[in-house]
Each structure stands twice: as C-alpha cells, then as structure tokens.
Amino acid sequence: MAEDREESLEKRRAQLEAELATRRVEAGKEEAIEASAEASRKGYAQAMKLSSEFISAIVVGAVLGYLFDRFVGTTPWGLIVLLLLGFCAGVLNVLRAAGRVAKPDPTEHRNGGK
C-alpha cells in the first residue's frame, strides 16, 4: 500500500512538472509578444512626437509670417521667409530629437566658443 501511494505521488509529481514546463514555455512566448508590442508602441510614440514637432514649427512660421505681413505690409515676403525659417527649424528639431545632430552646448557659448 505504501508503494502504491509513493507511485501515485511520483506520477502526480511528474504530471505537475510537465504542466509547469508547458506553462513556462507559454509564459515565455507571452513575454516575447509583450516586448514586441512595447517596442512597437514606443516607435509610434516617437513618430507622433517627431511629426508634431515638425508640423508645429512650420505652422508657427507661417502664422508669424502672415502677422508680420499684415502689420508691416510686405506681402507675401514675410510669409515666405518665415515659412522657410519654420521649415528649417522643424527639420533641425526633428534631427535633434532623433539624435542625428548634437544639441548646442550652453557652456561653449559662455566661454566665447573656445
């Protein structure tokens, strides 16, 4: 009777180990899927940030150019110039945010560029 009990305990332990192994494999797959989804979400967030910075710089340049033209009367040159400056500022902001262009060092300005 003791042998039957030990055999049944061994069978039960072997079944539990097999079940734990399958659940560990499933958990590993779920973690890999979640990591992939997290990377995708970070990519979308970065893309939204970069596109909004670019578009907002262009819009600000256009609005300032329009207002400049309205008050000074230089139509359409103020709008054209400030729209182009806004475009350049937007490209520079995107390149800085993406890490392609270094941000200006504030200590270099204080030391006179030396």
Summary of the structure (lengths in Angstrom):
residues: 114
radius of gyration: 31.2
end to end distance: 90.8
largest distance: 105.7
contacts: 261
relative contact order: 0.07
helix: 86%
strand: 0%
